[in-house]
Every structure is written in C-alpha cells, then in structure tokens.
Amino acid sequence: MKILYANKKTERQCTSLKEASKLFGGDKKLALSLLARINAFEQADVINDIRVIKIFRFHNLSGKYKGYFAVDVRNIRDNWRIILQPLDENERPFVPCHIDEIAMKVRVVEIREVSSHYE
C-alpha cells in the first residue's frame, strides 16, 4: 500500500526511530511499534489487510475526524494512535467514506498524525 503523509513532521515521526522516540518521550518500545505498524501498512496490498488484524484495532473516528480511521500504535492502554484517511487511486478522499464498501480497493492512505487520545 502507498503511504502519504499530511506533513514532513509526521513523515519523520513515522520513518525515523530517533524522531519516533522523541514523540513518545524516549519510549523505545512505542517507537519500534510505530515503525512496525508503518511497515505493515507498506507490506499490505489493500487497507482490508490491516483492518483484519485484530491487535491493530482499526476503527473509525467521528467529530472533526469524520472520514478518518485510527490504528493503535501498540495497544489500547498506551492511548497512542495513528490517524489515517483512505484515498482513492487519484489520491483523493472517499466521500462518503464507507469502509465496508471500499476496504478491498483502497491502496493509498494518508497518515494525518500520530497522537494521544487525550491530547
């Protein structure tokens, strides 16, 4: 799957162990887990390949994040998640975004941010 990033800062956090460690206040386990999740996205053919992995806890978001989804960085207790948006083949968001209908054809995602649930 192709991964786009909302900005350079998010890209560095998701691709550099040093930057990921900074994001998590020096927590190397969380940093390694983030890089492993990004690797899983890169290895997936379609978003459904990620969706079916239970420990990722792929779930939809609401409110200001309507149309976005999240994956836990490590687990639900850590409160950190990767916020992403599925994109079509022209790298545009699906409107409306019904994941059950598009999961087998989404080959591009944009990672908006990596954030804590409670920030």
N, CA, C and O atoms as a GROMACS GRO file, in nm:
protein
  476
    1MET      N    1   0.084  -0.116   0.000
    1MET     CA    2   0.000   0.000   0.000
    1MET      C    3   0.090   0.124   0.000
    1MET      O    4   0.197   0.125   0.060
    2LYS      N    5   0.044   0.225  -0.066
    2LYS     CA    6   0.119   0.351  -0.072
    2LYS      C    7   0.080   0.437   0.048
    2LYS      O    8  -0.038   0.449   0.081
    3ILE      N    9   0.180   0.496   0.113
    3ILE     CA   10   0.155   0.582   0.228
    3ILE      C   11   0.197   0.724   0.194
    3ILE      O   12   0.310   0.749   0.151
    4LEU      N   13   0.104   0.817   0.213
    4LEU     CA   14   0.132   0.959   0.203
    4LEU      C   15   0.126   1.015   0.345
    4LEU      O   16   0.063   0.955   0.433
    5TYR      N   17   0.190   1.126   0.366
    5TYR     CA   18   0.189   1.188   0.499
    5TYR      C   19   0.134   1.330   0.488
    5TYR      O   20   0.160   1.399   0.390
    6ALA      N   21   0.060   1.373   0.590
    6ALA     CA   22   0.000   1.505   0.590
    6ALA      C   23   0.105   1.616   0.588
    6ALA      O   24   0.082   1.724   0.535
    7ASN      N   25   0.222   1.587   0.648
    7ASN     CA   26   0.330   1.686   0.652
    7ASN      C   27   0.462   1.615   0.680
    7ASN      O   28   0.465   1.496   0.712
    8LYS      N   29   0.570   1.689   0.667
    8LYS     CA   30   0.705   1.632   0.684
    8LYS      C   31   0.729   1.587   0.828
    8LYS      O   32   0.797   1.487   0.851
    9LYS      N   33   0.675   1.659   0.925
    9LYS     CA   34   0.694   1.622   1.065
    9LYS      C   35   0.636   1.483   1.092
    9LYS      O   36   0.700   1.399   1.155
   10THR      N   37   0.515   1.460   1.044
   10THR     CA   38   0.451   1.329   1.063
   10THR      C   39   0.531   1.221   0.991
   10THR      O   40   0.547   1.111   1.044
   11GLU      N   41   0.580   1.251   0.872
   11GLU     CA   42   0.660   1.153   0.798
   11GLU      C   43   0.787   1.116   0.876
   11GLU      O   44   0.822   0.998   0.885
   12ARG      N   45   0.855   1.216   0.931
   12ARG     CA   46   0.976   1.188   1.009
   12ARG      C   47   0.944   1.104   1.132
   12ARG      O   48   1.018   1.012   1.166
   13GLN      N   49   0.833   1.135   1.199
   13GLN     CA   50   0.794   1.059   1.318
   13GLN      C   51   0.765   0.913   1.284
   13GLN      O   52   0.789   0.823   1.365
   14CYS      N   53   0.714   0.889   1.166
   14CYS     CA   54   0.674   0.753   1.125
   14CYS      C   55   0.786   0.674   1.057
   14CYS      O   56   0.771   0.554   1.034
   15THR      N   57   0.895   0.740   1.024
   15THR     CA   58   1.001   0.671   0.949
   15THR      C   59   1.137   0.675   1.017
   15THR      O   60   1.230   0.608   0.971
   16SER      N   61   1.150   0.751   1.123
   16SER     CA   62   1.279   0.764   1.192
   16SER      C   63   1.264   0.718   1.338
   16SER      O   64   1.180   0.770   1.412
   17LEU      N   65   1.345   0.621   1.377
   17LEU     CA   66   1.341   0.574   1.516
   17LEU      C   67   1.370   0.688   1.613
   17LEU      O   68   1.309   0.697   1.719
   18LYS      N   69   1.465   0.773   1.576
   18LYS     CA   70   1.501   0.886   1.662
   18LYS      C   71   1.383   0.982   1.681
   18LYS      O   72   1.354   1.023   1.793
   19GLU      N   73   1.315   1.016   1.572
   19GLU     CA   74   1.201   1.108   1.579
   19GLU      C   75   1.082   1.043   1.651
   19GLU      O   76   1.011   1.109   1.727
   20ALA      N   77   1.060   0.915   1.626
   20ALA     CA   78   0.952   0.844   1.694
   20ALA      C   79   0.979   0.838   1.844
   20ALA      O   80   0.887   0.857   1.924
   21SER      N   81   1.102   0.813   1.882
   21SER     CA   82   1.137   0.810   2.024
   21SER      C   83   1.112   0.945   2.090
   21SER      O   84   1.062   0.952   2.202
   22LYS      N   85   1.146   1.053   2.019
   22LYS     CA   86   1.119   1.188   2.072
   22LYS      C   87   0.970   1.208   2.094
   22LYS      O   88   0.928   1.260   2.197
   23LEU      N   89   0.890   1.167   1.996
   23LEU     CA   90   0.745   1.181   2.005
   23LEU      C   91   0.690   1.114   2.130
   23LEU      O   92   0.601   1.166   2.196
   24PHE      N   93   0.744   0.997   2.162
   24PHE     CA   94   0.695   0.919   2.275
   24PHE      C   95   0.775   0.942   2.403
   24PHE      O   96   0.772   0.859   2.494
   25GLY      N   97   0.846   1.052   2.411
   25GLY     CA   98   0.920   1.086   2.532
   25GLY      C   99   1.029   0.987   2.565
   25GLY      O  100   1.056   0.962   2.683
   26GLY      N  101   1.092   0.930   2.464
   26GLY     CA  102   1.202   0.836   2.485
   26GLY      C  103   1.160   0.691   2.496
   26GLY      O  104   1.245   0.604   2.516
   27ASP      N  105   1.032   0.662   2.485
   27ASP     CA  106   0.983   0.523   2.495
   27ASP      C  107   1.016   0.447   2.366
   27ASP      O  108   0.946   0.460   2.266
   28LYS      N  109   1.122   0.368   2.371
   28LYS     CA  110   1.170   0.294   2.252
   28LYS      C  111   1.071   0.186   2.209
   28LYS      O  112   1.058   0.158   2.089
   29LYS      N  113   1.000   0.125   2.305
   29LYS     CA  114   0.903   0.021   2.269
   29LYS      C  115   0.790   0.078   2.183
   29LYS      O  116   0.751   0.017   2.084
   30LEU      N  117   0.739   0.195   2.222
   30LEU     CA  118   0.636   0.260   2.141
   30LEU      C  119   0.691   0.301   2.006
   30LEU      O  120   0.624   0.285   1.904
   31ALA      N  121   0.813   0.353   2.004
   31ALA     CA  122   0.875   0.395   1.878
   31ALA      C  123   0.890   0.277   1.782
   31ALA      O  124   0.859   0.289   1.664
   32LEU      N  125   0.939   0.166   1.833
   32LEU     CA  126   0.955   0.046   1.749
   32LEU      C  127   0.820  -0.006   1.701
   32LEU      O  128   0.808  -0.053   1.588
   33SER      N  129   0.720   0.001   1.786
   33SER     CA  130   0.586  -0.044   1.749
   33SER      C  131   0.529   0.044   1.636
   33SER      O  132   0.467  -0.007   1.543
   34LEU      N  133   0.551   0.175   1.645
   34LEU     CA  134   0.505   0.265   1.540
   34LEU      C  135   0.570   0.229   1.407
   34LEU      O  136   0.502   0.217   1.305
   35LEU      N  137   0.702   0.211   1.407
   35LEU     CA  138   0.770   0.176   1.284
   35LEU      C  139   0.724   0.041   1.230
   35LEU      O  140   0.718   0.022   1.108
   36ALA      N  141   0.692  -0.052   1.318
   36ALA     CA  142   0.641  -0.182   1.275
   36ALA      C  143   0.502  -0.168   1.212
   36ALA      O  144   0.471  -0.236   1.114
   37ARG      N  145   0.418  -0.081   1.268
   37ARG     CA  146   0.285  -0.058   1.210
   37ARG      C  147   0.299   0.003   1.071
   37ARG      O  148   0.229  -0.037   0.978
   38ILE      N  149   0.389   0.099   1.056
   38ILE     CA  150   0.411   0.161   0.925
   38ILE      C  151   0.460   0.056   0.826
   38ILE      O  152   0.417   0.056   0.710
   39ASN      N  153   0.548  -0.030   0.869
   39ASN     CA  154   0.596  -0.138   0.783
   39ASN      C  155   0.480  -0.229   0.741
   39ASN      O  156   0.475  -0.273   0.626
   40ALA      N  157   0.390  -0.258   0.832
   40ALA     CA  158   0.274  -0.341   0.799
   40ALA      C  159   0.188  -0.274   0.692
   40ALA      O  160   0.138  -0.340   0.601
   41PHE      N  161   0.171  -0.143   0.703
   41PHE     CA  162   0.096  -0.069   0.600
   41PHE      C  163   0.167  -0.081   0.465
   41PHE      O  164   0.102  -0.105   0.363
   42GLU      N  165   0.296  -0.065   0.464
   42GLU     CA  166   0.372  -0.073   0.340
   42GLU      C  167   0.364  -0.211   0.277
   42GLU      O  168   0.364  -0.223   0.154
   43GLN      N  169   0.356  -0.316   0.359
   43GLN     CA  170   0.350  -0.453   0.308
   43GLN      C  171   0.210  -0.494   0.264
   43GLN      O  172   0.196  -0.589   0.186
   44ALA      N  173   0.108  -0.425   0.311
   44ALA     CA  174  -0.030  -0.459   0.278
   44ALA      C  175  -0.061  -0.423   0.132
   44ALA      O  176  -0.007  -0.327   0.078
   45ASP      N  177  -0.149  -0.502   0.070
   45ASP     CA  178  -0.195  -0.469  -0.065
   45ASP      C  179  -0.308  -0.367  -0.060
   45ASP      O  180  -0.309  -0.269  -0.134
   46VAL      N  181  -0.404  -0.394   0.028
   46VAL     CA  182  -0.520  -0.306   0.044
   46VAL      C  183  -0.544  -0.283   0.193
   46VAL      O  184  -0.492  -0.356   0.277
   47ILE      N  185  -0.624  -0.183   0.224
   47ILE     CA  186  -0.647  -0.148   0.365
   47ILE      C  187  -0.716  -0.261   0.442
   47ILE      O  188  -0.703  -0.269   0.564
   48ASN      N  189  -0.788  -0.345   0.373
   48ASN     CA  190  -0.852  -0.456   0.441
   48ASN      C  191  -0.750  -0.549   0.506
   48ASN      O  192  -0.780  -0.613   0.607
   49ASP      N  193  -0.630  -0.558   0.449
   49ASP     CA  194  -0.525  -0.640   0.508
   49ASP      C  195  -0.488  -0.590   0.647
   49ASP      O  196  -0.450  -0.669   0.733
   50ILE      N  197  -0.499  -0.460   0.669
   50ILE     CA  198  -0.472  -0.401   0.800
   50ILE      C  199  -0.595  -0.415   0.890
   50ILE      O  200  -0.584  -0.445   1.009
   51ARG      N  201  -0.708  -0.392   0.831
   51ARG     CA  202  -0.836  -0.394   0.904
   51ARG      C  203  -0.862  -0.527   0.975
   51ARG      O  204  -0.922  -0.529   1.082
   52VAL      N  205  -0.817  -0.635   0.918
   52VAL     CA  206  -0.847  -0.767   0.974
   52VAL      C  207  -0.751  -0.810   1.085
   52VAL      O  208  -0.773  -0.913   1.149
   53ILE      N  209  -0.646  -0.734   1.107
   53ILE     CA  210  -0.550  -0.768   1.214
   53ILE      C  211  -0.605  -0.712   1.345
   53ILE      O  212  -0.597  -0.591   1.369
   54LYS      N  213  -0.658  -0.798   1.427
   54LYS     CA  214  -0.728  -0.756   1.549
   54LYS      C  215  -0.645  -0.668   1.642
   54LYS      O  216  -0.697  -0.571   1.698
   55ILE      N  217  -0.517  -0.700   1.659
   55ILE     CA  218  -0.436  -0.624   1.755
   55ILE      C  219  -0.413  -0.479   1.709
   55ILE      O  220  -0.375  -0.395   1.790
   56PHE      N  221  -0.434  -0.450   1.581
   56PHE     CA  222  -0.421  -0.312   1.533
   56PHE      C  223  -0.540  -0.227   1.577
   56PHE      O  224  -0.529  -0.104   1.585
   57ARG      N  225  -0.653  -0.290   1.604
   57ARG     CA  226  -0.776  -0.222   1.646
   57ARG      C  227  -0.812  -0.108   1.550
   57ARG      O  228  -0.827   0.007   1.591
   58PHE      N  229  -0.825  -0.142   1.424
   58PHE     CA  230  -0.867  -0.046   1.321
   58PHE      C  231  -1.009  -0.001   1.352
   58PHE      O  232  -1.099  -0.084   1.362
   59HIS      N  233  -1.029   0.129   1.366
   59HIS     CA  234  -1.163   0.180   1.399
   59HIS      C  235  -1.186   0.317   1.338
   59HIS      O  236  -1.092   0.394   1.315
   60ASN      N  237  -1.314   0.346   1.313
   60ASN     CA  238  -1.348   0.475   1.254
   60ASN      C  239  -1.356   0.582   1.362
   60ASN      O  240  -1.380   0.554   1.479
   61LEU      N  241  -1.337   0.705   1.318
   61LEU     CA  242  -1.341   0.819   1.410
   61LEU      C  243  -1.461   0.906   1.374
   61LEU      O  244  -1.518   0.894   1.265
   62SER      N  245  -1.497   0.993   1.466
   62SER     CA  246  -1.612   1.081   1.442
   62SER      C  247  -1.574   1.225   1.477
   62SER      O  248  -1.459   1.255   1.505
   63GLY      N  249  -1.673   1.311   1.474
   63GLY     CA  250  -1.649   1.451   1.505
   63GLY      C  251  -1.561   1.515   1.400
   63GLY      O  252  -1.585   1.500   1.281
   64LYS      N  253  -1.459   1.589   1.444
   64LYS     CA  254  -1.371   1.657   1.349
   64LYS      C  255  -1.290   1.560   1.264
   64LYS      O  256  -1.232   1.599   1.163
   65TYR      N  257  -1.285   1.433   1.306
   65TYR     CA  258  -1.212   1.330   1.232
   65TYR      C  259  -1.304   1.239   1.151
   65TYR      O  260  -1.264   1.128   1.114
   66LYS      N  261  -1.426   1.282   1.123
   66LYS     CA  262  -1.518   1.202   1.042
   66LYS      C  263  -1.454   1.173   0.906
   66LYS      O  264  -1.403   1.264   0.841
   67GLY      N  265  -1.456   1.048   0.864
   67GLY     CA  266  -1.391   1.006   0.740
   67GLY      C  267  -1.249   0.957   0.761
   67GLY      O  268  -1.183   0.912   0.668
   68TYR      N  269  -1.202   0.965   0.886
   68TYR     CA  270  -1.070   0.916   0.923
   68TYR      C  271  -1.084   0.790   1.006
   68TYR      O  272  -1.191   0.761   1.062
   69PHE      N  273  -0.975   0.717   1.014
   69PHE     CA  274  -0.971   0.594   1.092
   69PHE      C  275  -0.846   0.596   1.178
   69PHE      O  276  -0.755   0.676   1.156
   70ALA      N  277  -0.842   0.507   1.276
   70ALA     CA  278  -0.726   0.501   1.363
   70ALA      C  279  -0.683   0.357   1.384
   70ALA      O  280  -0.763   0.264   1.377
   71VAL      N  281  -0.554   0.342   1.410
   71VAL     CA  282  -0.493   0.214   1.444
   71VAL      C  283  -0.411   0.240   1.570
   71VAL      O  284  -0.340   0.340   1.578
   72ASP      N  285  -0.421   0.151   1.668
   72ASP     CA  286  -0.339   0.166   1.788
   72ASP      C  287  -0.192   0.151   1.753
   72ASP      O  288  -0.154   0.065   1.674
   73VAL      N  289  -0.108   0.237   1.813
   73VAL     CA  290   0.036   0.226   1.791
   73VAL      C  291   0.087   0.095   1.852
   73VAL      O  292   0.163   0.023   1.787
   74ARG      N  293   0.046   0.065   1.973
   74ARG     CA  294   0.086  -0.062   2.034
   74ARG      C  295  -0.036  -0.135   2.089
   74ARG      O  296  -0.064  -0.248   2.048
   75ASN      N  297  -0.108  -0.073   2.180
   75ASN     CA  298  -0.232  -0.130   2.230
   75ASN      C  299  -0.317  -0.019   2.289
   75ASN      O  300  -0.272   0.095   2.302
   76ILE      N  301  -0.438  -0.052   2.324
   76ILE     CA  302  -0.533   0.049   2.370
   76ILE      C  303  -0.488   0.117   2.500
   76ILE      O  304  -0.522   0.232   2.524
   77ARG      N  305  -0.414   0.047   2.582
   77ARG     CA  306  -0.370   0.104   2.711
   77ARG      C  307  -0.269   0.217   2.694
   77ARG      O  308  -0.255   0.300   2.784
   78ASP      N  309  -0.198   0.220   2.582
   78ASP     CA  310  -0.098   0.324   2.560
   78ASP      C  311  -0.157   0.457   2.516
   78ASP      O  312  -0.091   0.561   2.524
   79ASN      N  313  -0.281   0.455   2.469
   79ASN     CA  314  -0.353   0.575   2.425
   79ASN      C  315  -0.299   0.641   2.298
   79ASN      O  316  -0.352   0.744   2.258
   80TRP      N  317  -0.199   0.586   2.235
   80TRP     CA  318  -0.143   0.643   2.112
   80TRP      C  319  -0.204   0.576   1.991
   80TRP      O  320  -0.223   0.454   1.989
   81ARG      N  321  -0.234   0.656   1.889
   81ARG     CA  322  -0.293   0.601   1.767
   81ARG      C  323  -0.239   0.670   1.644
   81ARG      O  324  -0.193   0.784   1.648
   82ILE      N  325  -0.247   0.598   1.534
   82ILE     CA  326  -0.212   0.651   1.402
   82ILE      C  327  -0.344   0.689   1.337
   82ILE      O  328  -0.431   0.604   1.317
   83ILE      N  329  -0.359   0.816   1.302
   83ILE     CA  330  -0.482   0.862   1.238
   83ILE      C  331  -0.457   0.868   1.088
   83ILE      O  332  -0.362   0.931   1.041
   84LEU      N  333  -0.545   0.801   1.012
   84LEU     CA  334  -0.526   0.790   0.868
   84LEU      C  335  -0.656   0.809   0.792
   84LEU      O  336  -0.765   0.797   0.847
   85GLN      N  337  -0.640   0.838   0.666
   85GLN     CA  338  -0.754   0.856   0.577
   85GLN      C  339  -0.732   0.772   0.451
   85GLN      O  340  -0.628   0.785   0.386
   86PRO      N  341  -0.829   0.688   0.415
   86PRO     CA  342  -0.818   0.613   0.289
   86PRO      C  343  -0.835   0.708   0.170
   86PRO      O  344  -0.918   0.798   0.173
   87LEU      N  345  -0.755   0.686   0.067
   87LEU     CA  346  -0.764   0.769  -0.053
   87LEU      C  347  -0.790   0.681  -0.175
   87LEU      O  348  -0.754   0.563  -0.177
   88ASP      N  349  -0.853   0.740  -0.276
   88ASP     CA  350  -0.878   0.666  -0.400
   88ASP      C  351  -0.752   0.663  -0.486
   88ASP      O  352  -0.647   0.713  -0.445
   89GLU      N  353  -0.762   0.606  -0.605
   89GLU     CA  354  -0.644   0.593  -0.691
   89GLU      C  355  -0.590   0.728  -0.739
   89GLU      O  356  -0.476   0.736  -0.784
   90ASN      N  357  -0.671   0.833  -0.728
   90ASN     CA  358  -0.627   0.969  -0.762
   90ASN      C  359  -0.578   1.046  -0.639
   90ASN      O  360  -0.555   1.166  -0.645
   91GLU      N  361  -0.564   0.973  -0.528
   91GLU     CA  362  -0.516   1.027  -0.401
   91GLU      C  363  -0.609   1.134  -0.344
   91GLU      O  364  -0.565   1.234  -0.288
   92ARG      N  365  -0.739   1.108  -0.359
   92ARG     CA  366  -0.841   1.196  -0.302
   92ARG      C  367  -0.926   1.116  -0.203
   92ARG      O  368  -0.943   0.995  -0.220
   93PRO      N  369  -0.978   1.182  -0.100
   93PRO     CA  370  -1.061   1.112  -0.001
   93PRO      C  371  -1.190   1.059  -0.062
   93PRO      O  372  -1.244   1.116  -0.157
   94PHE      N  373  -1.237   0.949  -0.007
   94PHE     CA  374  -1.366   0.895  -0.046
   94PHE      C  375  -1.476   0.976   0.023
   94PHE      O  376  -1.470   0.998   0.144
   95VAL      N  377  -1.575   1.021  -0.055
   95VAL     CA  378  -1.688   1.093   0.003
   95VAL      C  379  -1.814   1.035  -0.058
   95VAL      O  380  -1.833   1.046  -0.179
   96PRO      N  381  -1.900   0.972   0.022
   96PRO     CA  382  -1.881   0.938   0.163
   96PRO      C  383  -1.781   0.823   0.176
   96PRO      O  384  -1.750   0.754   0.080
   97CYS      N  385  -1.732   0.806   0.296
   97CYS     CA  386  -1.631   0.703   0.321
   97CYS      C  387  -1.692   0.587   0.399
   97CYS      O  388  -1.696   0.589   0.522
   98HIS      N  389  -1.740   0.487   0.326
   98HIS     CA  390  -1.796   0.366   0.388
   98HIS      C  391  -1.692   0.256   0.376
   98HIS      O  392  -1.678   0.194   0.270
   99ILE      N  393  -1.621   0.232   0.482
   99ILE     CA  394  -1.506   0.141   0.479
   99ILE      C  395  -1.543   0.000   0.434
   99ILE      O  396  -1.464  -0.067   0.368
  100ASP      N  397  -1.663  -0.046   0.469
  100ASP     CA  398  -1.703  -0.181   0.428
  100ASP      C  399  -1.711  -0.194   0.275
  100ASP      O  400  -1.689  -0.302   0.220
  101GLU      N  401  -1.742  -0.084   0.209
  101GLU     CA  402  -1.756  -0.085   0.064
  101GLU      C  403  -1.623  -0.066  -0.009
  101GLU      O  404  -1.609  -0.110  -0.123
  102ILE      N  405  -1.527  -0.001   0.055
  102ILE     CA  406  -1.402   0.034  -0.015
  102ILE      C  407  -1.279  -0.042   0.032
  102ILE      O  408  -1.174  -0.033  -0.030
  103ALA      N  409  -1.290  -0.117   0.140
  103ALA     CA  410  -1.173  -0.179   0.204
  103ALA      C  411  -1.092  -0.267   0.112
  103ALA      O  412  -0.970  -0.277   0.129
  104MET      N  413  -1.154  -0.332   0.015
  104MET     CA  414  -1.081  -0.422  -0.074
  104MET      C  415  -1.016  -0.350  -0.192
  104MET      O  416  -0.945  -0.412  -0.271
  105LYS      N  417  -1.040  -0.218  -0.204
  105LYS     CA  418  -0.979  -0.147  -0.317
  105LYS      C  419  -0.891  -0.030  -0.276
  105LYS      O  420  -0.827   0.030  -0.362
  106VAL      N  421  -0.885   0.004  -0.149
  106VAL     CA  422  -0.801   0.115  -0.105
  106VAL      C  423  -0.654   0.072  -0.103
  106VAL      O  424  -0.616  -0.017  -0.027
  107ARG      N  425  -0.573   0.134  -0.187
  107ARG     CA  426  -0.430   0.104  -0.196
  107ARG      C  427  -0.343   0.224  -0.158
  107ARG      O  428  -0.220   0.218  -0.166
  108VAL      N  429  -0.409   0.333  -0.116
  108VAL     CA  430  -0.337   0.455  -0.077
  108VAL      C  431  -0.401   0.507   0.052
  108VAL      O  432  -0.523   0.517   0.062
  109VAL      N  433  -0.317   0.541   0.149
  109VAL     CA  434  -0.366   0.606   0.271
  109VAL      C  435  -0.279   0.727   0.300
  109VAL      O  436  -0.161   0.732   0.267
  110GLU      N  437  -0.341   0.825   0.363
  110GLU     CA  438  -0.265   0.938   0.413
  110GLU      C  439  -0.265   0.932   0.564
  110GLU      O  440  -0.371   0.923   0.627
  111ILE      N  441  -0.147   0.938   0.622
  111ILE     CA  442  -0.136   0.941   0.768
  111ILE      C  443  -0.138   1.088   0.808
  111ILE      O  444  -0.049   1.166   0.774
  112ARG      N  445  -0.242   1.123   0.880
  112ARG     CA  446  -0.258   1.263   0.921
  112ARG      C  447  -0.168   1.297   1.039
  112ARG      O  448  -0.102   1.400   1.041
  113GLU      N  449  -0.167   1.206   1.138
  113GLU     CA  450  -0.086   1.232   1.258
  113GLU      C  451  -0.077   1.107   1.343
  113GLU      O  452  -0.151   1.011   1.326
  114VAL      N  453   0.015   1.112   1.435
  114VAL     CA  454   0.026   1.012   1.541
  114VAL      C  455   0.002   1.091   1.669
  114VAL      O  456   0.077   1.184   1.700
  115SER      N  457  -0.102   1.054   1.743
  115SER     CA  458  -0.138   1.136   1.858
  115SER      C  459  -0.191   1.050   1.972
  115SER      O  460  -0.227   0.934   1.955
  116SER      N  461  -0.195   1.113   2.088
  116SER     CA  462  -0.253   1.050   2.205
  116SER      C  463  -0.402   1.079   2.207
  116SER      O  464  -0.445   1.188   2.168
  117HIS      N  465  -0.481   0.984   2.252
  117HIS     CA  466  -0.626   1.002   2.259
  117HIS      C  467  -0.665   1.124   2.341
  117HIS      O  468  -0.768   1.186   2.314
  118TYR      N  469  -0.586   1.158   2.437
  118TYR     CA  470  -0.626   1.259   2.534
  118TYR      C  471  -0.553   1.390   2.522
  118TYR      O  472  -0.555   1.471   2.614
  119GLU      N  473  -0.488   1.414   2.407
  119GLU     CA  474  -0.420   1.542   2.388
  119GLU      C  475  -0.519   1.645   2.341
  119GLU      O  476  -0.482   1.760   2.319
   0.00000   0.00000   0.00000
